[in-house]
Structure formats: structure tokens, C-alpha cells
Amino acid sequence: MKRSKVAVLVAGSWGTALAAVLADNDHQVALWTRSASQAEEINTRHTNSRFLGDAVISDRIEATTSLADALADAEMIVFVAPSAAMREVARAAAPYIDEQTLCVHATKGFESETLKRMSTIIAEELGRPEEQVAVLSGPSHAEEVMRKLPTTVAVASSVQQLAERVQDLFINPYFRVYTNPDVIGVEVAGAIKNIIALGAGLSDGLGFGDNAKAALITRGLAEIGRLGAAMGANALTFAGLAGVGDLIVTCTSQHSRNWRAGSLLAQGLPLAEVLERMGMVVEGVRTTRAAHELAQRFEVDMPITQQLNKVLFQDKQPREAVEALMGRGRTHEIENTAKAWGLHQSRPPVI
């Protein structure tokens, strides 16, 4: 494999894990952070303790607080800033990015003010077509990637050659990468699954058991599909790694920040205290409000999102939200899902 320079922005848990994958592939990796103390820790102690505890970071990763240094001569840039900071980071990076540089992001959320997807924001700030921004997503906890446990993700781009170039830079024996042409579907699935994971944490925190969580995940997938289809996604994406794969891992693992936040909310803690205890970004919180607004814009039924929005921002009690979901009017599962996802439903012949 040809050795390349890659810049990763920023040095959170997932950014650091992706930097580790790239370093294991023998690439030169620049990991950008605003924090001088964090950069020093990564470069001298080879740890990122705030985000990854005592996990050892490759000495082939060089952390820096200089965007100019991080981006100089980089063949690929991986944006992993929180959704709320993505536009700011992309704007700051833009002067140092060549038009030939590969750009990919691995952030799951929408911009709160505009409801735009991350690839749209990056394209706007870099002044390039949106088709030139790829997205990496799938079931992938940073803690497990750092341990080199088998992980499989998808890289999405409508330009197959671009997706394959990103695939080649990341893929290795423990980090398998598929390509997918459906950027919208991959981004919508990655964002909305965090909302459903908040709900799964609430359900578990209330002691509602496996039946309830299985139903929540299944109906959550239907909500992902409805919004995605309305925004122009391919329904098949939701049956893949970025869809059901990421949904399962985020709703069932205690590595999941969104699951943990939901569990804390179920204990009666106010949202502000939950976020303070987490100490890291919980993307599902911002995404819930954004998705609620998107559902209204596209006239899509998203009852789980609606109820979680009331829990997070209107002080509705979690148990009341579950009761509201269980008390909804009768409906037909297959017909509604097929219609919402734009799928043809063939009925069995009457015998």
C-alpha cells in the first residue's frame, strides 16, 4: 500500500480511533486538536485519557494544534468534529485544503440551525461540489477499534472512484470497509439511530425489558426509513451497516453515549446534569430536535422522535412518553412501512 499523509480533525474518541486505523496502515497521520495539553499527551504519553482512558496510541500519530501543519500535503482529510462544530472547523480548514484532496467525514448528526447534513456543510465551506465529500459510517465503537476488534463500516459517495480511494486508505484485516453510493441514506441513518439509542437507554433505565427494546429498535428503523425516503435515500441502505447495523450496536452497547444518556434520564436526572456527567458530546440530543423539525418539514410520521423531543425539551416524564407510544391508534406494519419507504408491496394470492 502506498504511504500517504492523512489529517484527522478532531482528536475526540472516534477521531483518535480512525487515526489509529490509518496509522496501522502505515500512513503518516496528523491529528488536530485545539488543546495544547491534549496534543502533548498524545505525542509524549501516547494516550488520549479524556476520551479513551489508558488505550495506547500509535507513535506514528502526531498531534498538533496547527491546522496549517496538519493539512499541509495531506492526501485525505477526515472530519470528525461534533455536528455543532463542523461548519466552524471546515471553514477554518478551507484555506489549507487543495481541491485534489480527498475529503471524508465520520460525524453523525444534522446542523441544528439549518437542518443540513454534514456533507452539505463541508461542501459549502470548502467551495466544492457535495459529490466530492464522502461519509464513513457504520457499527463502530471507538473503544473496540482501538483494541483492533473486528469492525465493518461503509464509505458512501455517489462517485465510486472516490469511495474506493477512501476504502483503500482505511481497509485492513480488522477494519473492513464497504462502499455505498447512497450518501443521504448513510447520513440520515447515522444521525437518527442516536435518537433511537436515547430511547433504548430510557427503556432499559425504566426496566422495561428486552421485548420493549426490540420493539423500539424495530420501529426506530421504520422512522429512519421514513425520513430517509422522504429526503431521497435508497431504502436498501437501511438494511445495511449504516442502517440496521449501526442502530443495533448503538442501542445495545454500554459503550454508546446515547444509550448511557438515556439511561441517566430514566433515573430522573435533568438533561443538563446528564450532559455534564457524560462529559462528551451526546449527538442524539441535538439530533432529536433537528429530526423533529425535519419530520414536520417533510410531513413524516416519527412518533418515537416526537416523544423523545418532549422528554428532552418539554419536561415530559419518560414513563408517560412510553405510555403515549403504546397507546397510539391501530395500524398495519407492512403496508405503512412499504408506503413510507417507497417500496412495492406484493400481496400473496388468495387460495
Order of alpha helices (4+ residues) and beta strands (2+ residues): beta-alpha-beta-alpha-alpha-beta-alpha-beta-alpha-beta-alpha-beta-alpha-beta-alpha-beta-alpha-alpha-alpha-alpha-alpha-alpha-alpha-alpha-alpha
